[in-house]
Amino acid sequence: MKIICPKSVLAKGVNIVLKAVPSKTTMPILECILIDASNGKIKLTANDMELGIETEIEGEIIHDGIVALNAKIFSEIVRKLPDSDVIIDTEDGVQTIITCEKAKFNIAFQSGEDFSYLPDVEKDDHITISEFMLKEVIRQTIFSIADNDTNRMMTGELFQIEDNILKVVSLDGHRISIRKIELKESYEPKKVIVPGKTLVEISKIVGGEAEKNVDISFTKNHIMFEFDKTIVVSRLIEGEYFKIDQMLSSDYETKVRINKKELLDCIDRATLMIKEGDKKPIIINIGDEAMQLKIKSQIGSMNEDISIDKEGKDLLIGFNPKFLIDALRVIDDEEVDLYFMNAKAPCFIKDESQSYIYLILPVNFNAASV
């Protein structure tokens, strides 16, 4: 195989597929990036058997061929090459020669025939969504997946399709994030659980342009995202997702409308009083025209009042400040509505159309020390 392509194009392609190279594996071939220069196209592929990424790059094919190169070594070489054309040549059948201007590297390669290709995913069962909307729904929900495998369901997100509505749900046992978006067409009902790792990597490589689309295809065990000459195939998490509808309630005793930026900035300031790893709650005291936020720790204390519009009862309630910050940061509205039942029931942050719903459980605190 012999190919020539610009360093910038090669580096971009390598960075995309690098996200599917496993950090630990007992199979050396999976530590490689596959370069497939056949059928008139140059494709780069990486696959850790859970997540696989393939991207097509522009370049000139001098001789067809397929080769697998160690991802760590190859990516570092490409990153540090001059900004010029790169020649990758395996014609001697012993080593791969990578040349760029006066730089020349000889590295070992493995046979591309041994590489685990991406599984075939039929495109019959698919939906279309803009890059912008996909990136947004991931950003607005991914922070509330669980970061450990204690319950594998919590490490993924539910993608539920009903007619022309895509609902994305994540939860970690302390909070729930729900985002609903309208699709341009109606589709058959579908429910799948997509690993959080897959969605994190997709959000890094998808462009996010409103006029560009992503085709998402489904099989029983896999999901495929196709966009901008890149294919991402991931295993789905098997099983039945949590029945979250039972956790959602439209009842409330107190409703607060508040300026989102003021609330977010206030909580952010309050966290200055918390050491890393310290689990101090922020105490919210809701009165008629103002909400008072207090926090007290070994470092010191802070309290601040924010003007609000209130319906219903006064309330004293405590929360993990990080959970409030995570939800408020991804809401684009200028004002937000907070719904409360009592000091032991969840707080709901949602808009009127319920295009987003954030449920946050309160924490216990000693009211006497407030």
N, C-alpha and C positions, 0 to 999 in steps of 0.2 A: 504494500500500500504506500502511496505517496500523495500527499495533499499540501496545498498552500492556502493559508487564510490569514487575514489581518489579526494581529495580536489582540486588539480590542474586541473583535467578534469572538475569537477563541476563548478569551478570558470570561466574557459574559456567559457563553455557553457552559463553560466548566463550572462557574459559580452557581448556575442554575441546577445542574445535575448533582453537584457536590452534596446538596442537601439530602440526597437519598443514599449516600455512602455510609454504611454502619460504622460506629466508633469502635465496636468490638464484634468480632465474628470468628468462627472456627473455619470459615471457608475463604481462603485467600482471594479467590476470584471475585468475591463480593467487595473486596477492598479496592477494586479497579473501576475505572471509567472505560466504557466500551466506545471505541471510535469505529463507526461503520460507514465506510466510503464506498457504498455500492448502490446500484439503481439510480445513479446520477445525483445522489444527495449525500451530504455529510451529516450524520446524526451522532450525537453524544448520548450515552445512556448510563444510568447508575440504578442499582436495585438492591435493597436490603431485605427483600422478600415480604416486607410489610408495605413499603412505600417504594415506588419506582418512578423515575423521571427520565423522559426522553425529550431532547430538543434538537431542532435542525438548525445548522449554522451555514452561513454563506462562505463559499471558498471554491478553489479549483481542484478537481480530482485529476491528478496526473496518471495514477494507476489505482484501480479498484482494490479494495481489501478491507479486512476487519481485524482490529487489534485491541487488546485490553491492557491498559497501563495503570500502574499503581496510582490511585487517586491523589494521595497525599503528596507524593514526589512530583507527579505531573502538574498538579495545580500550583504548587510552589514555584516550579520552573516557569510556568506560563505567567504567573503573577509578576515575576522579576525580569522578564524579557524586555528588551527595548520595544518602543511603540513602532513596530514595523511588521512586515510580512513574516509569518512563521512557516517553516517547511517541516513536515513530519514524515519521516521516511523509514520504512521497515523492509526495504528491498533485499537487504542481505540475509534476511530470515533469522538473524541471530540477536540483533539489538534494534532498538528504535533510535534513530538519529533525529534530534530536534535542533533546527538551525534557525537563528534570527540575527541578521546582520553578522557581527563577528563572533557571536556566542554560539557554542556548539555543545550539545549534551548527548551522551550515549547512555540509554537506560534499558533495562531488561523489559520484556513484554510477555504476556501470556496469550495463548490462542483465544481468539474471539469466539471460537466454536463452543468453548466450555462455559460461556457467560449465560446467566439466567435472564432471558429476555422478559419483557413485560408481558403479563397475561393478556390474552385477547379479550376485549370488552366490546360487545355488539353495541352499535349506536342506535338501535331501534327504540329503546326505552331511555329517553333523554329529555332534559329541559334546557332552556337557554336563558342566561341571565347576563347583565352587563358586568364588565370587569369591575366597574366602580361599585355596583351594588353588592357583588360578592365580597369584595374587600371590606366594605362597610359592615355587612352583617357579621363577618368574622371579627372585626375590630370591636363591635358592640356587644359581643357575647363571649369571646374566647377567654376573657379574664376570670370567668367563674367556673371553669372546668377544674376538676381536682388534679393536683400535680403528682399524685402517687397512684399505685395500682391496687390499693386496698379494695376499691370497687371499680372494676374496669369500665363500667357504664359511665361513671363520672369523669373518666378521662377523655370522653368523646362528646360530640354534639349531635342532637337529634335534628335531622333534616326531614321535615314533614311537608308533603305537597298535597294540597286539596284544591282542585279546580285551578284557579290562577293565583293562589296564595302559597308562598313558601314561608314556613314557620321554622325558625332555628332556635333551639333550646339548649342551655347548658346549666349545670348545677354542681355544687360541691358539698352539699349538706348544710351549708350556712346561708346560702343565697341561690336564687334562680334568676337567670337572664333569658328573656324571650324577645325575639325580634321577628316581626311579620313584614313581608314585602309583597307587593303586587307584581306578578309576572305578566308579560305581554300576551301570553296565550294560556289556555286551560290545559291541564294535564291529568292523567289518571292518578288516583290517590296512591301515595307511596310514603313509607317511613323507613329511614335508614339511620344508623349511628356511625358517624364519621370520626375517626381518631383525631384528637386535638392536635397531635404532632403534624398530621397531614395538613390541617387547616392553617397552622402557624406557618408552615413552609410555603403553602400556596400564597398566603397574604404577603410573603416577602418577595415572591417572583412575579405575581400578576401585576400588570401595569396600573390598573385602577382607572382606566379611561372610560368615560360614560358611553362613548360611541363604539367601543369594541366589546365583543361578546365572548362569553365562556360557555361552551357546550358541556353539560354534566350528564354523563351516561351511567346507568346502573345495571348491575347483575345481582344475583343472589349474594355473592361474597365480595364484590368489588365495586368501587366507584371510580369513574375516570373524569378528569377535568382536562379540557382541550382548549388551548388559547395560544395565539401568537406563535405558531410553529412549535409549541411545547405541549407534551402530554404528561399528565401526572396520574398514575394509577395507584390506588390504595386499597388494602383490605378493609372491609367494614368490621365493626365490632358486633359480634353476634349476640342476640338476646332481645328481650323486651325492655323498652325504655320505661322509666318511671312514669306513673300516672300523675302527671303534674296538675291536671285540671282539678283534681281533688284538693290541691294545695292553694288554689287561687280562689279568692273571695271578692265579691263586689261590695260587701258590707263594710261600713266604717263608722266610727264614732267621732273622729276628728279628721278634717281635711285642711291641708295647708297649701297655699300657693305662694311661691317664693322665687326671687331672682336666683337663677341657677349659679351664675358666676359669683355672686355675693356669698352664697352658701358654700360653694366649693372652696373659694379663697379662705373663708373663715375656718373650715375644717382643716385645710392645708396648714394654716397658721397654728392651729391647735396642736397638730402633730409634732411641732417643734419641742413640745414638752414631753415627748415620749422617746425613751431610748429604744434602739433597735431590739426587737424581740420582746419588748415589754407589752403586756396586753392590757393597757389602760383604756377603758371605754370613754367615749365622748358622751356627756350627758346633755340631753336636749330637754329644755323646759319650755313647753308651748303655752303661751298666754294669749290674751285677746288680740293684741296688735303686734306682738313681738315674739320671736323665738330666741331664747337664751341658750348659748352653747358654752359648756364648761368642761374643762379637763384638769385633772390634778395628778401630779406624779412626784417622784423624788426630786426631779429637776426644778419643779415649780408648778404654777397653775396659770390658767388663762380663762377668761370668760368674755363673751361678746354677744351683743344683741343684734338681731336682724329683723327688719320690718317684714310683716307677713299679712296675708289675707287668710283669716281662719274661719272655718265652719265647725261647729260642734264643741266638744269638751276640751278643757285644759288637760295637759298630759305631761308627765315626767317619764322619760324613756332613755335607755342607753344603747349605744351601738359600737361595734368595731369601726373606728374611723376610716380604715382602709377600704372597707366594703362600700361605704358611702362615696368615698372619693372615686373608686373604680367605676361605679355606676354613673355618677354625675359627669365624669370626664368624657364619656362617650355619647352623652345626650347633647344634641345640637340646639334644642329649644332654648329661648332666652329665659322663659319662666318654666318651672316644673311644679307638678302637683304631687304632694305626698299624702298618703292615706294611712290612718292608724285605727286600730280597734281598741287596744289597751297596751299596757307596758310589757305584756308577755307575748303579744301577738306580732306577726311580721309587719313591717312597713312595706307599702307598695309605692313605687314611683312609676307612674304611667301617664300616657297622654290620653285624650278623650277617645281617639279611634283605636287605642290599644295596639298601635304599631310597635310600641316597645312597652315591656313590663319588667321591672326589676323588683324582686322580692328579697328583703333582707331581714334576717332574724335578729331580734334585739338580744342584748346580753344583760345578765343580772348585775346589779350593783347595790351598794349599801346606801340607801336613800338618806340615812342619818349623816353620812360623811359628805354629802353634797353641799 
